[in-house]
């Protein structure tokens, strides 16, 4: 138990980033699912709208609760969105490959994109967007 608590404490920022990211990913997946299922919107367009929704939520939660930054928020938001754009491009590329060429289920493919995107974005946001 002690080792688990020590591990969590030393990785608190990453764990909190993942929890916040999970809320953004849930919003992303919810918006994506609603748009794909209810409006018959193309999955790539639904991906962009869902991804943007999750990105905005994640920025404000991370700025306030995780990285505790209050300065230069517009510039940090632009940086965060730039990193988000890279993440979205990775997500779109994975969807293009898995759904468009390999015939995967579009919901399963979307879940796969989340793991790759979280790792990329955490490291870039920690080093760039929320750098002290």
N, C-alpha and C positions, 0 to 999 in steps of 0.2 A: 504494500500500500504506500509506504514511504517513497519507494522508487517511482511509483506512478505519479505521485504528487510532485516529486522533484522534476520528472520528465515534463509534466504539464507546465510547471512554473518556468522552466527554461525555454519552453516553446509557447508561452502564453500568447504572444503576439500572433503566431501562426495559427494556433488553435482558435483564437477569437476571430481572426481573418476568415478561417474556414466556416465558423458558425455564422458570421455575418454574410459570407459568400453563399452559405446554404440558404439564407433567407432571400438573397438576390436571385439565386438559382431557382428557388421555388417559385418566386414571382415570374421569372423568365419562363419556366416550364408551364406554369399556369396560363400565362398570356399566350404562349406558343400553342398549347393544347386547345385553348378556347378558339383561337384564330384558325387553326387547322381544322378542328372538328366542327365548329359552328358556322364559319364563314366560307369554308373551302378555299381560303387564301393559300397560295403556293407556300410550301414549307420553308423556302429560303426567305421570303418576305416576312412570314410569321416569326422566323428565327431572328431577324433583324429587330423587329418590334419588341419581341420578348426580351432579347438581349439588352436592348437600350433601357427597358424598364428596370431590369435587374441591376444594371450598371449604375443608374442614378441612385437607387436605394442603397446599394453597397457603398458608394462614395460617401454619402452623408453619414451612414452608420459608422464606417471606418474612420472618417475624419473626427467624429465626435467621441466615439467610445474606444476605439482601438489605438489609433496613432495620436489622438488628442491634439490635433492641429487646428488652430483657429486663424492663423495668418495666411495671407495670400490664397484664400479659398478659390477665387475664380481661376487663378493660374494652376493651382493643384487640381481643380476639377477638369481643366483642359488636358492636363497631363494624364489624369486618371482616364479620361475619355479616349485619349490617344492609345494608352495601354489597352483599354477596353476594345478599341477598334482592332488592334492586333489580335486580341483574344477572339473577337467576333470572326475575323478572317480565318483564324485557325478552326473555329467551330464550323464556319461555312464550308471550309475545305474538307473537313472530316465528313460533314453531311453529304457534300457533293460526291465524295468517294464511296461512302458506305451505303447511302440510300440510292444515289443516282447510278452507281456502277456495280455495286455488289448486291443490291437488292435487299438490304437490311430493312427491318421495321423502322419507320421514321422516329418513333418514340424511344426505342432502344438506342438508336444511333445518337439521338440528342443527349441521352444520359452519358454515353461514352465521351462526348465532347467535353463534358463538365470537368472531368478529371484532368485532362490535358490543359484546359484553359486555367483552372485554379492554380496549378503549379507555375505556369508562365506568368500569370498576372500578379500573384503574390510577390514573386521575386522582383518583377519590374516596378510594382507600386511601392514596395518597401525601399527600393534603391533610388527611385526617381520621384514619384508623386508625393510621398509622405516623408521624404528625407528631411531631417531637422536642420 
